[in-house]
Amino acid sequence: MGKIKQVIVVRTDLQMGKGKIGAQVGHACVLGAEHVRKSHAEWYQEWWSVGQEKVVLKVSGIKDLQDVKKHAIDLNLPWSEVTDAGHTQIAPGTTTCISIGPAPENLIDKITGDLKLL
């Protein structure tokens, strides 16, 4: 099966504070893990058993985030999108980040291998 990881891709154009970014990434991790637990139980179990590797990467805006999501869809990888409720720093309905996986690292890297760490 190979190494399993989860990647969270965050928009930097929103100028979210560190706490806000942490909360959004947390939402993405949980949403993504639950999705994969139900849809790809074998990937989830492998990921869970070896420490739940997560990597947080950045994109400059919504277009780049949508491109990443489209590529995940094209490769049939599980993804989850975080849309903010708008209670604090940003407008309601704003997409802040997405998760890809947990899924095989070699497949995720085809999508996110060129992105920079947040």
C-alpha positions in Angstrom: 0.0 0.0 0.0 2.8 2.4 0.7 3.0 5.3 3.1 -0.3 7.1 3.9 -0.5 10.8 4.8 -3.0 13.6 4.9 -2.3 17.0 3.4 -4.0 20.2 4.3 -3.8 23.1 1.8 -4.4 26.6 3.2 -5.1 29.9 1.4 -2.7 32.6 2.4 -4.5 35.5 0.7 -7.1 35.6 3.5 -4.5 36.9 6.0 -5.9 34.7 8.8 -4.3 34.9 12.2 -2.3 32.0 13.5 -5.2 30.8 15.8 -7.7 31.0 12.9 -5.4 29.0 10.6 -4.9 26.4 13.4 -8.7 26.1 13.8 -9.3 25.8 10.0 -6.5 23.2 9.7 -8.1 21.3 12.6 -11.5 21.3 10.9 -9.9 20.0 7.7 -8.0 17.2 9.5 -11.2 15.9 11.2 -13.4 16.3 8.1 -10.8 14.5 5.9 -10.2 11.7 8.4 -13.9 11.0 8.9 -14.5 11.0 5.1 -11.6 8.5 4.6 -12.6 6.4 7.6 -16.0 5.8 5.9 -14.8 5.6 2.3 -11.4 4.0 2.4 -11.2 2.1 5.7 -7.9 0.4 4.9 -6.2 3.7 4.2 -7.6 5.2 7.4 -6.5 2.2 9.5 -2.9 2.3 8.1 -2.7 6.0 8.7 -4.1 5.8 12.2 -1.7 2.9 13.1 1.5 4.8 12.2 0.8 8.2 13.8 -1.5 10.1 11.5 1.0 12.0 9.4 -0.2 15.4 8.3 1.5 18.1 6.2 0.2 21.6 5.9 0.9 23.5 2.7 0.0 26.8 1.2 -1.5 28.3 -1.9 -1.9 32.0 -2.7 -5.6 32.1 -3.4 -8.9 30.5 -4.2 -8.0 29.7 -7.9 -4.9 27.7 -6.8 -7.0 25.9 -4.1 -9.6 25.0 -6.7 -6.9 23.7 -9.0 -5.6 21.4 -6.2 -9.1 20.2 -5.5 -9.8 19.5 -9.2 -6.6 17.5 -9.4 -7.6 15.4 -6.4 -11.0 14.8 -8.0 -9.3 13.8 -11.3 -7.1 11.2 -9.4 -10.2 10.0 -7.4 -8.6 10.9 -4.1 -10.8 11.8 -1.1 -10.9 15.5 -0.2 -12.8 17.7 2.1 -13.3 21.5 2.0 -13.6 23.9 4.9 -16.0 26.8 4.5 -15.9 29.3 7.3 -19.0 30.3 9.3 -17.9 33.9 9.4 -18.1 34.4 13.1 -14.6 36.0 13.5 -12.1 37.1 10.9 -13.5 36.3 7.5 -16.8 36.5 5.6 -19.3 33.6 5.9 -19.0 31.0 3.2 -15.3 31.7 2.5 -13.4 28.5 1.6 -10.2 28.6 3.7 -8.6 25.2 3.1 -9.0 21.7 1.9 -7.7 18.3 3.0 -6.6 15.5 0.7 -6.5 12.1 2.2 -5.4 10.3 4.3 -4.3 8.5 1.1 -1.2 7.0 -0.4 1.7 9.5 -0.4 2.7 8.8 -4.0 -0.7 9.8 -5.2 -1.0 12.9 -3.0 2.5 14.0 -4.1 1.3 14.1 -7.7 -1.0 17.0 -6.7 0.9 18.8 -3.9 4.5 17.9 -4.5 5.4 21.4 -5.8 3.6 23.3 -3.0 5.5 25.0 -0.1 5.0 24.3 3.6 2.8 26.9 5.3 
